[in-house]
Amino acid sequence: MGVNGLSVQSKMFRGASKITLDSKGRMAIPTRYRDGIQSRSSGSLVATIDRDACILLYPLPDWEEMERRLMRLSGNKPAIRAFQRRIVGHAAEMEMDSHGRVLIPKELREFAELNKQAMLIGQGNKFELWDEGRWSDWLDASNGEAGQELPPELESLPL
C-alpha cells in the first residue's frame, strides 16, 4: 500500500468520507489521500458530472486516460456523442492548494445540488462527490434492490 490510502501502483481510492464545503465551494481532500494525489498528479484533479447526479473527481493522469478512451468511441451514434458532450463538456481542472483544498466549480456544485455537507466516496481510480442527503437517499433506495437478482458478472465474485 502506498502513502495515505492511495496505492501508488494501483491508484485505488477506497472508503467513504464525510466532508464539508465552505462558502466558496472549496472542499478539503481527506488527509489520507493527499500525498497519493500529490505524487500521482502533482495535485491536479479533474471533476465532471456523472449520470447519478454526483460529481466524479479524477487525478489528472487517470482522467486523461479515461477521456482518450471515451473520445476514441465513434461519434456517429447520437447516444455516444451526447455522453461525450456531457462528460467531457463539463470537465473542469482543479489544483489542490497547500491546505489540501480544491474549489469545486459552481456549475458542478449546482448540478450535484451540493450543499455544505457532502460525502466523498472512493471508487478505485476516482472519487464520487455526493450531497450528503442525496447519498443517504441513494443508499436507502439501493437497499431495496438487495433482493433483486445480481447480474452474472457479480454473481461470480465471492464477497
DSSP file (Angstrom, degrees, kcal/mol; ACC not computed):
  #  RESIDUE AA STRUCTURE BP1 BP2  ACC     N-H-->O    O-->H-N    N-H-->O    O-->H-N    TCO  KAPPA ALPHA  PHI   PSI    X-CA   Y-CA   Z-CA
    1    1 A M              0   0    0      0, 0.0     6,-0.2     0, 0.0     3,-0.1   0.000 360.0 360.0 360.0 137.7    0.0    0.0    0.0
    2    2 A G        -     0   0    0      1,-0.2     3,-0.4     2,-0.0     2,-0.4   0.263 360.0 -41.3 -78.5-152.6    1.3    3.4   -0.9
    3    3 A V  S >  S-     0   0    0      3,-0.3     3,-1.3     1,-0.2    33,-0.3  -0.626 109.0 -20.0 -85.0 128.0    1.0    6.6    1.1
    4    4 A N  T 3  S-     0   0    0     -2,-0.4    32,-0.2     1,-0.3    -1,-0.2   0.830 127.3 -36.0  50.4  54.2   -2.2    7.5    3.0
    5    5 A G  T 3  S+     0   0    0     -3,-0.4     2,-0.5     1,-0.1     9,-0.4   0.413 115.4  97.6  89.9  -2.9   -4.9    5.4    1.3
    6    6 A L    <   -     0   0    0     -3,-1.3     2,-0.7    26,-0.3    -3,-0.3  -0.964  63.9-144.3-123.9 116.5   -3.7    5.5   -2.3
    7    7 A S     >  -     0   0    0      5,-0.6     4,-3.3    -2,-0.5     5,-0.3  -0.690  11.4-149.2 -76.2 118.1   -1.7    2.7   -3.7
    8    8 A V  T  4 S+     0   0    0     -2,-0.7    -1,-0.2     1,-0.2     0, 0.0   0.860  94.3  42.7 -60.0 -37.2    0.8    4.4   -6.0
    9    9 A Q  T  4 S+     0   0    0      1,-0.1    -1,-0.2    -3,-0.1    -2,-0.1   0.932 127.4  27.7 -76.6 -45.5    0.8    1.4   -8.3
   10   10 A S  T  4 S-     0   0    0      2,-0.1    -2,-0.2   114,-0.0    -1,-0.1   0.595  90.6-143.2 -95.8 -10.1   -2.9    0.5   -8.4
   11   11 A K     <  +     0   0    0     -4,-3.3     2,-0.6     1,-0.2    -3,-0.1   0.860  35.6 171.6  55.9  41.8   -4.2    4.1   -7.8
   12   12 A M        -     0   0    0     -5,-0.3    -5,-0.6   113,-0.1     2,-0.5  -0.744  22.5-165.4 -94.8 123.3   -7.0    2.8   -5.6
   13   13 A F  B     +A  124   0A   0    111,-3.7   111,-2.6    -2,-0.6     2,-0.3  -0.904  19.3 177.2 -99.5 130.8   -9.2    5.2   -3.7
   14   14 A R        +     0   0    0     -2,-0.5   109,-0.1    -9,-0.4     2,-0.0  -0.949  27.6  30.6-133.9 152.2  -11.4    3.4   -1.1
   15   15 A G  S    S-     0   0    0    107,-0.4   107,-3.5    -2,-0.3     2,-0.4  -0.063  70.6 -85.6  96.7 167.8  -13.8    4.3    1.6
   16   16 A A  E     -B  121   0B   0    105,-0.2     2,-0.4   103,-0.0   105,-0.2  -0.950  35.4-170.7-118.0 135.2  -16.4    7.0    2.4
   17   17 A S  E     -B  120   0B   0    103,-2.3   103,-2.9    -2,-0.4     2,-0.5  -0.992  19.7-136.9-130.3 129.5  -15.6   10.3    4.0
   18   18 A K  E     +B  119   0B   0     -2,-0.4     2,-0.3   101,-0.2   101,-0.2  -0.729  36.4 176.9 -80.2 128.0  -18.0   13.0    5.3
   19   19 A I  E     -B  118   0B   0     99,-2.7    99,-2.6    -2,-0.5     2,-0.4  -0.842  24.5-132.6-130.9 167.3  -16.7   16.4    4.2
   20   20 A T  E     -B  117   0B   0     -2,-0.3     8,-0.6    97,-0.2     2,-0.4  -0.973   9.9-147.3-122.8 135.2  -17.7   20.0    4.4
   21   21 A L  B     -G   27   0C   0     95,-3.0     6,-0.2    -2,-0.4     2,-0.0  -0.847  21.4-135.2 -96.1 136.3  -17.8   22.6    1.6
   22   22 A D    >   -     0   0    0      4,-2.5     3,-1.9    -2,-0.4    -1,-0.0  -0.228  35.8 -87.6 -82.2-179.8  -17.0   26.1    2.6
   23   23 A S  T 3  S+     0   0    0      1,-0.3    -1,-0.1     2,-0.1    -2,-0.0   0.698 128.7  53.3 -64.2 -19.6  -19.0   29.2    1.5
   24   24 A K  T 3  S-     0   0    0      2,-0.1    -1,-0.3    82,-0.0    82,-0.1   0.510 121.8-104.2 -91.1  -6.0  -16.7   29.5   -1.6
   25   25 A G  S <  S+     0   0    0     -3,-1.9    79,-2.5     1,-0.3     2,-0.3   0.657  72.7 143.7  91.4  17.5  -17.3   25.9   -2.7
   26   26 A R  E     - H   0 103C   0     77,-0.2    -4,-2.5    75,-0.1     2,-0.4  -0.676  28.9-167.3 -89.9 145.5  -13.9   24.6   -1.5
   27   27 A M  E     -GH  21 102C   0     75,-2.5    75,-2.4    -2,-0.3     2,-0.5  -0.982  19.9-126.7-128.7 145.3  -13.5   21.1    0.0
   28   28 A A  E     - H   0 101C   0     -8,-0.6    73,-0.3    -2,-0.4    -8,-0.1  -0.791  23.9-128.5 -89.6 126.2  -10.6   19.7    1.8
   29   29 A I        -     0   0    0     71,-3.4     5,-0.1    -2,-0.5    -1,-0.0  -0.566  40.7 -97.1 -67.5 131.8   -9.3   16.4    0.4
   30   30 A P    >>  -     0   0    0      0, 0.0     3,-2.2     0, 0.0     4,-0.9  -0.238  32.2-119.1 -53.4 140.2   -9.1   14.0    3.4
   31   31 A T  H >> S+     0   0    0      1,-0.3     3,-0.7     2,-0.2     4,-0.6   0.817 108.6  65.7 -52.3 -38.2   -5.6   13.8    4.7
   32   32 A R  H 34 S+     0   0    0      1,-0.2   -26,-0.3     2,-0.1    -1,-0.3   0.680 108.3  40.0 -64.3 -16.0   -5.2   10.1    3.9
   33   33 A Y  H <> S+     0   0    0     -3,-2.2     4,-2.4   -28,-0.1     5,-0.2   0.619  92.8  84.9-103.2 -16.4   -5.4   10.8    0.2
   34   34 A R  H <X S+     0   0    0     -4,-0.9     4,-2.8    -3,-0.7     5,-0.2   0.902  89.8  45.9 -60.3 -49.6   -3.4   14.0   -0.2
   35   35 A D  H  X S+     0   0    0     -4,-0.6     4,-2.7     1,-0.2    -1,-0.2   0.897 114.2  50.3 -62.3 -39.1    0.1   12.6   -0.5
   36   36 A G  H  > S+     0   0    0    -33,-0.3     4,-2.3   -32,-0.2    -1,-0.2   0.909 112.2  46.0 -65.0 -42.3   -1.1   10.0   -3.0
   37   37 A I  H  X S+     0   0    0     -4,-2.4     4,-2.9     2,-0.2     6,-1.2   0.913 113.0  51.2 -65.2 -42.0   -2.8   12.6   -5.2
   38   38 A Q  H  X S+     0   0    0     -4,-2.8     4,-1.9     4,-0.2    -2,-0.2   0.928 114.5  42.0 -61.4 -45.3    0.2   14.8   -4.9
   39   39 A S  H  < S+     0   0    0     -4,-2.7    -1,-0.2    -5,-0.2    -2,-0.2   0.845 119.4  45.0 -72.5 -31.9    2.6   12.0   -6.1
   40   40 A R  H  < S+     0   0    0     -4,-2.3    -2,-0.2    -5,-0.2    -1,-0.2   0.875 137.6   2.8 -77.6 -38.5    0.2   10.7   -8.8
   41   41 A S  H >< S-     0   0    0     -4,-2.9     3,-2.1    -5,-0.2    -3,-0.2   0.210  92.9-109.0-139.3  16.4   -0.8   14.1  -10.3
   42   42 A S  T 3< S-     0   0    0     -4,-1.9    -4,-0.2     1,-0.3    -3,-0.1   0.817  84.1 -56.1  53.7  31.2    1.1   16.9   -8.6
   43   43 A G  T 3  S+     0   0    0     -6,-1.2    53,-2.5     1,-0.3     2,-0.5   0.512 103.2 137.9  82.9   4.6   -2.2   17.9   -7.0
   44   44 A S  E <   +C   95   0B   0     -3,-2.1    16,-2.4    -7,-0.3     2,-0.3  -0.743  25.5 173.7 -89.4 127.5   -4.1   18.2  -10.4
   45   45 A L  E     -CD  94  59B   0     49,-2.8    49,-3.1    -2,-0.5     2,-0.4  -0.888  21.6-146.4-126.7 157.9   -7.6   16.8  -10.4
   46   46 A V  E     -CD  93  58B   0     12,-2.7    12,-2.9    -2,-0.3     2,-0.4  -0.996  13.3-164.4-125.5 133.8  -10.4   16.9  -13.0
   47   47 A A  E     +CD  92  57B   0     45,-2.6    45,-2.4    -2,-0.4     2,-0.3  -0.911  16.0 158.2-115.8 144.4  -14.1   17.0  -12.0
   48   48 A T  E     - D   0  56B   0      8,-1.9     8,-2.9    -2,-0.4     2,-0.1  -0.932  40.4 -85.2-151.3 175.0  -17.1   16.2  -14.2
   49   49 A I  E     - D   0  55B   0     37,-0.4     2,-0.3    -2,-0.3     6,-0.2  -0.430  34.5-152.3 -84.0 160.8  -20.7   15.2  -13.9
   50   50 A D    >   -     0   0    0      4,-1.6     3,-1.3    -2,-0.1     4,-0.2  -0.882  28.5-113.2-127.2 161.2  -22.0   11.7  -13.6
   51   51 A R  T 3  S+     0   0    0     -2,-0.3    -1,-0.0     1,-0.3    -2,-0.0   0.758 113.0  64.4 -64.1 -24.9  -25.3   10.0  -14.6
   52   52 A D  T 3  S-     0   0    0      2,-0.1    -1,-0.3     1,-0.1     3,-0.1   0.132 119.2-104.6 -89.1  21.4  -26.1    9.5  -10.9
   53   53 A A  S <  S+     0   0    0     -3,-1.3     2,-0.3     1,-0.2    -2,-0.1   0.848  88.2 106.0  59.9  37.3  -26.3   13.3  -10.2
   54   54 A C  S    S-     0   0    0     -4,-0.2    -4,-1.6    76,-0.1     2,-0.4  -0.763  72.2-104.2-128.1-179.5  -23.0   13.3   -8.4
   55   55 A I  E     -DE  49 129B   0     74,-2.3    74,-3.0    -2,-0.3     2,-0.4  -0.896  23.0-143.4-109.9 138.6  -19.5   14.7   -9.4
   56   56 A L  E     -DE  48 128B   0     -8,-2.9    -8,-1.9    -2,-0.4     2,-0.5  -0.863  12.5-162.6 -99.0 135.2  -16.6   12.5  -10.4
   57   57 A L  E     +DE  47 127B   0     70,-2.5    70,-2.3    -2,-0.4   -10,-0.2  -0.980  11.7 178.3-121.4 121.1  -13.1   13.5   -9.3
   58   58 A Y  E     -D   46   0B   0    -12,-2.9   -12,-2.7    -2,-0.5     2,-0.2  -0.929  35.5-113.5-118.9 141.7  -10.1   12.0  -11.1
   59   59 A P  E >>  -D   45   0B   0      0, 0.0     4,-2.2     0, 0.0     3,-0.8  -0.542  47.3-107.0 -61.0 144.1   -6.4   12.6  -10.7
   60   60 A L  H 3> S+     0   0    0    -16,-2.4     4,-2.8     1,-0.3     5,-0.2   0.849 116.7  50.7 -50.0 -47.7   -5.3   14.2  -14.0
   61   61 A P  H 3> S+     0   0    0      0, 0.0     4,-1.7     0, 0.0    -1,-0.3   0.881 112.1  47.9 -62.0 -35.3   -3.5   11.2  -15.5
   62   62 A D  H <> S+     0   0    0     -3,-0.8     4,-2.2     2,-0.2    -2,-0.2   0.887 112.3  49.4 -70.5 -38.5   -6.4    8.9  -14.8
   63   63 A W  H  X S+     0   0    0     -4,-2.2     4,-3.3     2,-0.2     5,-0.2   0.937 108.3  53.4 -62.7 -46.6   -8.8   11.5  -16.3
   64   64 A E  H  X S+     0   0    0     -4,-2.8     4,-2.2    -5,-0.2    -2,-0.2   0.885 110.1  47.5 -59.3 -39.0   -6.7   11.8  -19.4
   65   65 A E  H  X S+     0   0    0     -4,-1.7     4,-2.2     2,-0.2    -1,-0.2   0.928 114.4  46.0 -66.5 -45.1   -6.7    8.1  -20.0
   66   66 A M  H  X S+     0   0    0     -4,-2.2     4,-2.5     1,-0.2    -2,-0.2   0.905 112.5  51.2 -63.9 -40.9  -10.5    7.9  -19.5
   67   67 A E  H  X S+     0   0    0     -4,-3.3     4,-2.8     2,-0.2    -1,-0.2   0.909 108.8  50.9 -63.9 -42.7  -11.0   10.9  -21.8
   68   68 A R  H  X S+     0   0    0     -4,-2.2     4,-1.2    -5,-0.2    -1,-0.2   0.931 112.1  47.2 -59.0 -45.8   -8.9    9.3  -24.5
   69   69 A R  H  X S+     0   0    0     -4,-2.2     4,-0.5     1,-0.2     3,-0.3   0.912 114.0  47.5 -63.2 -42.3  -10.8    6.1  -24.3
   70   70 A L  H >< S+     0   0    0     -4,-2.5     3,-1.0     1,-0.2    -2,-0.2   0.910 111.6  49.0 -65.3 -43.2  -14.1    7.9  -24.4
   71   71 A M  H 3< S+     0   0    0     -4,-2.8    -1,-0.2     1,-0.2    -2,-0.2   0.664 100.6  65.7 -76.1 -14.8  -13.2   10.2  -27.3
   72   72 A R  H 3< S+     0   0    0     -4,-1.2    -1,-0.2    -3,-0.3    -2,-0.2   0.691  81.2 100.1 -75.8 -18.0  -12.0    7.2  -29.4
   73   73 A L  S << S-     0   0    0     -3,-1.0     2,-0.2    -4,-0.5    -3,-0.0  -0.395  92.2 -94.0 -67.0 146.1  -15.6    5.9  -29.5
   74   74 A S    >   -     0   0    0      1,-0.2     3,-0.7    -2,-0.1    -1,-0.1  -0.399  25.2-154.2 -64.4 129.5  -17.4    6.7  -32.7
   75   75 A G  T 3  S+     0   0    0      1,-0.2    -1,-0.2    -2,-0.2     6,-0.1   0.276  75.6  95.8 -85.3  10.7  -19.4    9.9  -32.5
   76   76 A N  T 3  S+     0   0    0      4,-0.1    -1,-0.2     5,-0.0     3,-0.0   0.754  70.1  74.2 -72.8 -23.8  -21.7    8.5  -35.2
   77   77 A K  S <> S-     0   0    0     -3,-0.7     4,-2.5     1,-0.1     3,-0.4  -0.801  79.1-141.4 -93.3 127.1  -24.2    7.3  -32.7
   78   78 A P  H  > S+     0   0    0      0, 0.0     4,-2.6     0, 0.0     5,-0.2   0.851 100.5  54.6 -55.7 -37.5  -26.2   10.1  -31.0
   79   79 A A  H  > S+     0   0    0      2,-0.2     4,-2.1     1,-0.2     5,-0.1   0.895 110.7  45.3 -66.5 -38.4  -26.1    8.4  -27.6
   80   80 A I  H  > S+     0   0    0     -3,-0.4     4,-2.7     2,-0.2     5,-0.2   0.932 114.0  48.8 -68.7 -44.9  -22.3    8.2  -27.6
   81   81 A R  H  X S+     0   0    0     -4,-2.5     4,-2.5     1,-0.2    -2,-0.2   0.901 112.2  49.2 -61.6 -40.8  -21.9   11.8  -28.9
   82   82 A A  H  X S+     0   0    0     -4,-2.6     4,-2.4    -5,-0.2    -1,-0.2   0.910 111.4  49.1 -65.3 -41.6  -24.3   13.0  -26.2
   83   83 A F  H  X S+     0   0    0     -4,-2.1     4,-2.7     2,-0.2     5,-0.3   0.930 112.3  48.0 -63.6 -45.4  -22.4   11.1  -23.5
   84   84 A Q  H  X>S+     0   0    0     -4,-2.7     4,-2.3     1,-0.2     5,-0.9   0.921 111.7  51.0 -58.6 -45.0  -19.1   12.6  -24.7
   85   85 A R  H  X5S+     0   0    0     -4,-2.5     4,-1.0    -5,-0.2    -1,-0.2   0.906 113.9  43.9 -61.5 -43.0  -20.6   16.0  -24.8
   86   86 A R  H  X5S+     0   0    0     -4,-2.4     4,-1.1     3,-0.2   -37,-0.4   0.952 120.7  37.5 -68.1 -49.4  -21.9   15.7  -21.2
   87   87 A I  H  <5S+     0   0    0     -4,-2.7     4,-0.3     2,-0.2   -38,-0.2   0.956 127.5  31.6 -73.8 -51.0  -18.8   14.2  -19.6
   88   88 A V  H ><5S+     0   0    0     -4,-2.3     3,-1.0    -5,-0.3    -3,-0.2   0.870 116.4  58.6 -74.8 -36.7  -16.0   16.0  -21.4
   89   89 A G  H 3<<S+     0   0    0     -4,-1.0    -1,-0.2    -5,-0.9    -2,-0.2   0.771 110.7  42.2 -65.0 -25.8  -18.0   19.2  -21.9
   90   90 A H  T 3< S+     0   0    0     -4,-1.1    -1,-0.3    -3,-0.1    -2,-0.2   0.432  86.0 123.4 -98.5  -0.8  -18.5   19.5  -18.1
   91   91 A A    <   -     0   0    0     -3,-1.0     2,-0.4    -4,-0.3   -43,-0.2  -0.363  37.6-175.9 -66.3 137.6  -14.9   18.6  -17.2
   92   92 A A  E     -C   47   0B   0    -45,-2.4   -45,-2.6    -2,-0.1     2,-0.2  -0.995  20.0-133.4-137.8 129.1  -13.0   21.1  -15.1
   93   93 A E  E     -C   46   0B   0     -2,-0.4     2,-0.3   -47,-0.2   -47,-0.2  -0.579  26.4-175.2 -80.3 144.3   -9.4   21.0  -14.0
   94   94 A M  E     -C   45   0B   0    -49,-3.1   -49,-2.8    -2,-0.2     2,-0.4  -0.969  16.3-143.0-137.7 151.8   -8.7   21.9  -10.4
   95   95 A E  E     -C   44   0B   0     -2,-0.3     2,-0.4   -51,-0.2     8,-0.3  -0.968  19.3-127.6-117.8 131.9   -5.5   22.3   -8.3
   96   96 A M        -     0   0    0    -53,-2.5     6,-0.2    -2,-0.4   -68,-0.1  -0.631  31.3-139.2 -73.3 128.6   -5.2   21.1   -4.7
   97   97 A D    >   -     0   0    0      4,-2.7     3,-2.2    -2,-0.4    -1,-0.1  -0.175  32.2 -86.9 -83.1-177.9   -3.8   24.1   -2.7
   98   98 A S  T 3  S+     0   0    0      1,-0.3    -1,-0.1     2,-0.1    -2,-0.1   0.642 129.4  54.5 -66.9 -13.2   -1.2   24.0    0.1
   99   99 A H  T 3  S-     0   0    0      2,-0.1    -1,-0.3     0, 0.0    -3,-0.0   0.299 121.3-105.9 -99.8   7.4   -4.0   23.2    2.6
  100  100 A G  S <  S+     0   0    0     -3,-2.2   -71,-3.4     1,-0.3     2,-0.3   0.707  76.3 136.3  78.0  20.2   -5.3   20.2    0.6
  101  101 A R  E     -H   28   0C   0    -73,-0.3    -4,-2.7   -75,-0.0     2,-0.3  -0.713  36.1-165.1-102.3 152.2   -8.4   22.0   -0.7
  102  102 A V  E     -H   27   0C   0    -75,-2.4   -75,-2.5    -2,-0.3     2,-0.7  -0.982  21.4-127.1-129.8 147.2   -9.9   22.1   -4.2
  103  103 A L  E     -H   26   0C   0     -2,-0.3   -77,-0.2    -8,-0.3   -78,-0.1  -0.842  19.5-147.0 -94.1 116.5  -12.5   24.6   -5.5
  104  104 A I        -     0   0    0    -79,-2.5     5,-0.1    -2,-0.7   -10,-0.0  -0.738  29.6-111.1 -82.3 121.4  -15.5   22.7   -7.0
  105  105 A P     >  -     0   0    0      0, 0.0     4,-2.4     0, 0.0     3,-0.5  -0.184  20.3-120.9 -56.1 144.9  -16.8   24.9   -9.8
  106  106 A K  H  > S+     0   0    0      1,-0.2     4,-2.7     2,-0.2     5,-0.2   0.867 110.8  55.8 -55.2 -42.6  -20.2   26.5   -9.2
  107  107 A E  H  > S+     0   0    0      1,-0.2     4,-2.1     2,-0.2    -1,-0.2   0.880 110.3  45.4 -61.4 -38.2  -21.8   24.7  -12.3
  108  108 A L  H  > S+     0   0    0     -3,-0.5     4,-2.3     2,-0.2    -1,-0.2   0.892 111.3  52.0 -72.5 -39.6  -20.8   21.3  -10.9
  109  109 A R  H  <>S+     0   0    0     -4,-2.4     5,-2.6     1,-0.2     4,-0.4   0.915 111.7  47.8 -61.0 -41.3  -22.0   22.1   -7.4
  110  110 A E  H ><5S+     0   0    0     -4,-2.7     3,-0.9     3,-0.2    -2,-0.2   0.913 109.3  53.1 -66.2 -42.4  -25.3   23.2   -8.8
  111  111 A F  H 3<5S+     0   0    0     -4,-2.1    -2,-0.2     1,-0.3    -1,-0.2   0.926 116.7  37.8 -57.1 -46.6  -25.6   20.0  -11.0
  112  112 A A  T 3<5S-     0   0    0     -4,-2.3    19,-0.5    -5,-0.1    -1,-0.3   0.396 107.0-126.6 -87.3   2.8  -25.0   17.8   -7.9
  113  113 A E  T < 5 -     0   0    0     -3,-0.9     2,-0.3    -4,-0.4    -3,-0.2   0.881  41.5-174.6  50.9  42.4  -27.0   20.0   -5.6
  114  114 A L      < +     0   0    0     -5,-2.6    -1,-0.2    -6,-0.2     2,-0.1  -0.508   8.8 175.0 -72.1 130.5  -24.1   20.1   -3.3
  115  115 A N        -     0   0    0      2,-0.5   -94,-0.2    -2,-0.3    -1,-0.1  -0.272  53.7 -66.0-111.8-156.4  -24.7   21.9   -0.1
  116  116 A K  S    S+     0   0    0     -2,-0.1   -95,-3.0   -96,-0.1     2,-0.5   0.899 118.6  58.1 -66.2 -41.9  -22.4   22.3    2.9
  117  117 A Q  E     +B   20   0B   0    -97,-0.2    15,-2.1   -99,-0.0    -2,-0.5  -0.788  69.5 160.9 -97.2 129.7  -22.3   18.6    3.9
  118  118 A A  E     -BF  19 131B   0    -99,-2.6   -99,-2.7    -2,-0.5     2,-0.4  -0.886  33.0-128.2-140.6 168.8  -21.1   16.1    1.3
  119  119 A M  E     -BF  18 130B   0     11,-2.8    11,-2.8    -2,-0.3     2,-0.6  -0.988  10.7-155.5-123.5 131.8  -19.8   12.6    1.0
  120  120 A L  E     -BF  17 129B   0   -103,-2.9  -103,-2.3    -2,-0.4     2,-0.6  -0.943  16.1-165.6-107.1 117.2  -16.6   11.7   -0.8
  121  121 A I  E     -BF  16 128B   0      7,-3.1     7,-2.3    -2,-0.6  -105,-0.2  -0.913  15.4-133.8-113.2 116.5  -16.8    8.0   -2.0
  122  122 A G  E     + F   0 127B   0   -107,-3.5  -107,-0.4    -2,-0.6     5,-0.2  -0.491  24.7 176.7 -68.4 132.8  -13.7    6.2   -3.2
  123  123 A Q        -     0   0    0      3,-3.0     2,-1.1    -2,-0.2     3,-0.3  -0.321  52.7 -92.1-134.7  50.0  -14.2    4.3   -6.4
  124  124 A G  B    S+A   13   0A   0   -111,-2.6  -111,-3.7     1,-0.2    -1,-0.1  -0.659 113.8  12.8  82.7-102.1  -10.9    2.8   -7.3
  125  125 A N  S    S+     0   0    0     -2,-1.1     2,-0.3  -113,-0.2    -1,-0.2   0.385 133.9  29.2 -92.6   4.0   -9.2    5.3   -9.6
  126  126 A K  S    S-     0   0    0     -3,-0.3    -3,-3.0  -113,-0.2     2,-0.3  -0.900  71.4-121.9-148.8 174.6  -11.6    8.2   -8.9
  127  127 A F  E     -EF  57 122B   0    -70,-2.3   -70,-2.5    -2,-0.3     2,-0.4  -0.889  12.4-142.2-117.9 154.2  -14.0    9.6   -6.3
  128  128 A E  E     -EF  56 121B   0     -7,-2.3    -7,-3.1    -2,-0.3     2,-0.6  -0.963  14.1-154.9-108.3 137.5  -17.7   10.4   -6.4
  129  129 A L  E     +EF  55 120B   0    -74,-3.0   -74,-2.3    -2,-0.4     2,-0.3  -0.962  19.9 177.2-115.6 116.8  -18.7   13.5   -4.6
  130  130 A W  E     - F   0 119B   0    -11,-2.8   -11,-2.8    -2,-0.6     2,-0.3  -0.873  38.2-108.8-118.6 146.9  -22.3   13.5   -3.4
  131  131 A D  E  >  - F   0 118B   0    -19,-0.5     4,-2.6    -2,-0.3   -13,-0.3  -0.594  40.2-122.4 -62.8 136.7  -24.5   15.9   -1.4
  132  132 A E  H  > S+     0   0    0    -15,-2.1     4,-2.3    -2,-0.3     5,-0.2   0.879 109.6  48.7 -57.5 -41.4  -24.9   14.1    1.9
  133  133 A G  H  > S+     0   0    0    -16,-0.3     4,-2.4     2,-0.2    -1,-0.2   0.906 112.2  48.2 -65.5 -41.7  -28.7   14.0    1.7
  134  134 A R  H  > S+     0   0    0      2,-0.2     4,-2.6     1,-0.2    -2,-0.2   0.884 110.7  52.0 -66.2 -37.6  -28.7   12.6   -1.8
  135  135 A W  H  X S+     0   0    0     -4,-2.6     4,-2.6     2,-0.2    -2,-0.2   0.931 110.0  48.4 -62.4 -45.1  -26.1   10.0   -0.8
  136  136 A S  H  X S+     0   0    0     -4,-2.3     4,-2.4    -5,-0.2    -2,-0.2   0.907 111.9  49.5 -61.6 -42.5  -28.3    8.9    2.0
  137  137 A D  H  X S+     0   0    0     -4,-2.4     4,-2.6     2,-0.2    -1,-0.2   0.904 110.6  50.4 -62.8 -41.3  -31.3    8.7   -0.3
  138  138 A W  H  X S+     0   0    0     -4,-2.6     4,-2.8     2,-0.2    -2,-0.2   0.919 110.1  50.0 -63.5 -43.3  -29.3    6.7   -2.8
  139  139 A L  H  X S+     0   0    0     -4,-2.6     4,-1.6     2,-0.2    -2,-0.2   0.927 111.6  48.2 -60.7 -44.7  -28.2    4.3   -0.1
  140  140 A D  H  X S+     0   0    0     -4,-2.4     4,-0.8     1,-0.2    -2,-0.2   0.923 114.3  46.2 -61.9 -44.2  -31.8    3.8    1.1
  141  141 A A  H >< S+     0   0    0     -4,-2.6     3,-0.6     1,-0.2     4,-0.4   0.885 110.6  52.3 -66.3 -38.9  -33.1    3.3   -2.4
  142  142 A S  H >< S+     0   0    0     -4,-2.8     3,-0.8     1,-0.2    -1,-0.2   0.771  98.9  64.5 -72.3 -23.8  -30.3    0.8   -3.2
  143  143 A N  H >< S+     0   0    0     -4,-1.6     3,-1.3     1,-0.2     4,-0.2   0.833  96.2  58.8 -64.5 -31.1  -31.1   -1.3   -0.1
  144  144 A G  T << S+     0   0    0     -4,-0.8     3,-0.5    -3,-0.6    -1,-0.2   0.706  99.8  57.6 -68.5 -19.6  -34.5   -2.0   -1.7
  145  145 A E  T X  S+     0   0    0     -3,-0.8     3,-1.7    -4,-0.4    -1,-0.3   0.481  78.4  95.8 -86.9  -3.2  -32.6   -3.6   -4.6
  146  146 A A  T <  S+     0   0    0     -3,-1.3    -1,-0.2     1,-0.3    -2,-0.1   0.818  81.8  51.5 -60.1 -32.6  -30.8   -6.0   -2.3
  147  147 A G  T 3  S+     0   0    0     -3,-0.5    -1,-0.3    -4,-0.2    -2,-0.1   0.567  90.0 103.8 -82.1  -7.2  -33.4   -8.8   -3.0
  148  148 A Q  S <  S-     0   0    0     -3,-1.7     2,-0.2     1,-0.1    -3,-0.0  -0.335  85.2 -91.7 -74.6 157.0  -33.0   -8.4   -6.8
  149  149 A E        -     0   0    0      1,-0.1    -1,-0.1    -2,-0.0    -2,-0.1  -0.455  42.5-124.2 -68.5 135.3  -31.1  -10.9   -8.9
  150  150 A L        -     0   0    0     -2,-0.2    -1,-0.1     1,-0.1     5,-0.1  -0.505  27.1-102.8 -78.5 147.5  -27.5  -10.0   -9.4
  151  151 A P    >>  -     0   0    0      0, 0.0     4,-1.7     0, 0.0     3,-1.5  -0.372  37.0-108.9 -62.4 151.4  -26.0   -9.6  -12.9
  152  152 A P  H 3> S+     0   0    0      0, 0.0     4,-1.1     0, 0.0    -2,-0.1   0.821 117.4  62.7 -54.0 -34.0  -23.9  -12.7  -13.9
  153  153 A E  H 34 S+     0   0    0      1,-0.2     4,-0.1     2,-0.2    -3,-0.0   0.838 110.3  39.1 -62.1 -32.2  -20.7  -10.6  -13.6
  154  154 A L  H X4 S+     0   0    0     -3,-1.5     3,-1.4     1,-0.2    -1,-0.2   0.762 102.8  68.6 -89.3 -27.0  -21.4  -10.0   -9.9
  155  155 A E  H 3< S+     0   0    0     -4,-1.7    -2,-0.2     1,-0.3    -1,-0.2   0.808  96.7  55.5 -62.5 -28.5  -22.7  -13.5   -9.0
  156  156 A S  T 3< S+     0   0    0     -4,-1.1    -1,-0.3     2,-0.1    -2,-0.1   0.570  85.5  96.9 -83.2  -7.6  -19.2  -15.0   -9.6
  157  157 A L    <   -     0   0    0     -3,-1.4     2,-1.1    -4,-0.1    -3,-0.0  -0.719  69.6-142.8 -85.0 121.5  -17.5  -12.7   -7.1
  158  158 A P              0   0    0      0, 0.0    -2,-0.1     0, 0.0    -3,-0.1  -0.713 360.0 360.0 -84.5 101.7  -17.0  -14.2   -3.7
  159  159 A L              0   0    0     -2,-1.1    -2,-0.0     0, 0.0     0, 0.0   0.416 360.0 360.0 -99.2 360.0  -17.6  -11.3   -1.3
